Amino acid sequence: MRILLVGEYSNLHNSLKTGLQSLGHEVTLVSPGDSFKKYPSDVLLQARRIEGFAPLNWYRKALFRFTGFDIATMEIGYRAMDFLFDQKPYDVIQLINEYPLKSPYFMEKRVIERLRALTKKLVILACGDDYVYLNNLDKLLHHPALQHPDIHFPYSEKYLTPAHKKYHEFIFAKKDAIISTDLDYHPAYAGKPDYLGMIPNPVCVEKLEFKPNTSLEPIVIFHGINQTNYYKKGNDFFEAALEQIQEKYGNRIEVRTARSLPYTEYLRTYEDAHIVLDQAYALDQGYNALEAMAQGKVVFTGAGKAFCKSYNLEKNEVAINTIPNVSKIVRDLETLIENPKRILEIGQNARTFIEKHHDATEVAGQYLKAWEQIKERTET
């Protein structure tokens, strides 16, 4: 099959690409790289002219500061159209999200129309914020917008504007199917037309070496922060908990904090960590959590009752279920510090779990089966 993957937020599409290629398929990934994260892409859509010309880039930043509009997204849209202009048809085209490139709506619509013309199977992933997800917050009681009504989440709120609703209706009229990527998005889409269900995130297990760090003196705790999503991920709760832990345990632990790093540098920073603090508002693991688990880290993330039931696991068997509660985070950290062997046990369990449920080649096979259903629907 000839497959085009559009957009990248977390390394999901890169890993799926690897899995699909291992099964003999031709795969191209086109993406802006997701800002500072700089995810790799076969076709990297960058605003080189705007960002590379100092006066224009200064104007861009000033305009964004006063209006919230980034003119660099226009160049990304134009570069996407330039790439798609002479492309041959694809068997499947999959978007990382309903709004994959974040270009102005009029340009994003042109890109979607061109993608629609290039394939008989246009698939959207329910991955990250989107219109349906955010309009089902009653099913998502863990969502930070409900926990912090006094805080604005501009990147989330944009999906609820009249302009985005109009765009959402446009793209959903064009799509053939929807696939969710974890338990956080599944409840919002269950029962919706063209929903093919949930497929776990693919992880390239062979690229992530399992390194059980048996040297537990000190115990290294890693806290990665994306400043844009500071409150959305619950970083304020983690920082408050770490203050207490540092005061109590001193030299027995080492706290390492990293802020808004590119993806490859982020991986290097927590390489020798024992514990990784990921997020406090989730039912399931996001991509950073999964990759850390694959390396044998104990990850504080979403791993509650729904997750344990779905995968037939005991509480905190493969990760530490985390909620926006400082006292609970402190207690869970204390338990691990006082029982360091538990760190090694959970780390081993985490690696086994990723190998069993998230192997990129196995997950790619699940995508192929899901895409086959679209053909069956079209023919009936």
WOBEL-V6521 format. One record per run of one state. SS is the DSSP state (alpha for helix, beta for strand, coil for the rest). FROM is the first residue (numbers start at 1). LEN is the number of residues. If there is no record, write none. Layout:
ss = [SS,SS]
from = [FROM,FROM]
len = [LEN,LEN]
//
This chain:
ss = [coil,beta,coil,alpha,coil,beta,coil,alpha,coil,beta,coil,alpha,coil,alpha,coil,alpha,coil,beta,coil,beta,coil,alpha,coil,beta,coil,beta,coil,alpha,coil,alpha,coil,alpha,coil,alpha,coil,alpha,coil,beta,coil,alpha,coil,beta,coil,beta,coil,alpha,coil,beta,coil,alpha,coil,alpha,beta,coil,alpha,coil,beta,coil,alpha,coil,beta,coil,alpha,coil,beta,coil,alpha,coil,alpha,coil,beta,alpha,coil]
from = [1,2,7,12,23,26,32,35,38,43,45,48,53,54,68,72,85,90,91,92,96,105,118,119,120,122,127,131,135,137,140,144,148,154,161,162,175,177,181,183,190,195,199,203,204,205,208,219,226,227,230,235,253,260,263,270,275,278,287,295,298,302,305,312,320,322,326,339,340,358,359,360,380]
len = [1,5,5,11,3,6,3,3,5,2,3,5,1,14,4,13,5,1,1,4,9,13,1,1,2,5,4,4,2,3,4,4,6,7,1,13,2,4,2,7,5,4,4,1,1,3,11,7,1,3,5,18,7,3,7,5,3,9,8,3,4,3,7,8,2,4,13,1,18,1,1,20,1]
//
